[in-house]
Amino acid sequence: MVKEPWYIHQLTHDELKVFVEKARTGKTNDNAFIGIVASAAVQRIEALCGKKVEKIMLASGAVRHSYGKVYHLLGKDDIFHFVDVVNTATDIR
């Protein structure tokens, strides 16, 4: 059986928990597909940035960096809200 590429399989909440814990404690450089960008958010982002985005990806290095810097003020479970933040943010710059 051939395993599908990481960018095709959207992680479930439980799979995301495992990915985040592995990223925080490990040293691998993995990527994960964590969500779909809502159509309204696609339009907002494209209007402001000129790029059409459809998927929300997360790199393990970004997880380590975000949790590793105290001044980022990232709470324990904040990373699990990334998809909601992307889809509801109206102050994109």
N, C-alpha and C positions, 0 to 999 in steps of 0.2 A: 504494500500500500504506500502510495506517495503522499507525503505530508504537504498540505497546501501552504503556499507562501504566507508569511506573517501579515502582509498587507491585504489579504483577502478575508481572513477570519477575524471578525470583530470579537474582542474579548468579552466574556461575561463578567459580572461584578466579582465573582469568586476568582476567575482567572486573572483579573486585574489586581486583586489583592495579592495573589501569588507573585505576579510580575513585579509589583511595587516592592514587596518584601525582598525578593531576589535582587532587584536593582539596588536597594538600599544597603544590602549586606555583601553584595558580590562586586566583581570587577568586570563582568562581561559587558559588551556593548550591543545590547539587543534593542529591538524596536517592537512596538505593539500598535495595533489598530484598535482604538478605544471608543470610537463613535462616529456618527454621521452628522455633518453640519446641516442644520435645518435650512430650508429654502430662504426664509427671511434673513437669516444670518449670512447665507451665501451672497445675497444681494447687497447687504450692508458692507461686508468685507470687500466684495468686488468693487463697489462704488468708491470706497476709501483707499484701497490698496492696489486696485487694478488687477488682482489675481482672483481666479475662481477656485475656491476650495470646496471639497466635498467630504473629505474624511479627516478625522482628528487622529493624529499619530502621537505616540509618546516614546521617547528614547530613554533607555535606562540611565544613560549618562546625565540626562536632564533631571531625572528623579534624584540621583545621588547629589547633584549640584544643588537642587532646590532644597532638599532636606539637610544638606550639609552646611548651609550658610544660615546662621541665626538671624541675620538681618532680613532674610526673605519672609520671616514671620509666617511660615507655612505650618499650619496645624496638622496633627496626625492624620486626619481624614480629608483634608482639603483637596488632595489630588484626585479623590474620587468624585469631585464636583466639576472637574475640568470641562466635560462635555456640556453641562448645563451653563457654565460661565460663557463658553464660546457661543452657544446658541442664544443666550439672552443679553449679552453685553451690547450696550448702545453707545458706549463712549470709546469706540475703537479709534486709534490714532496711528 
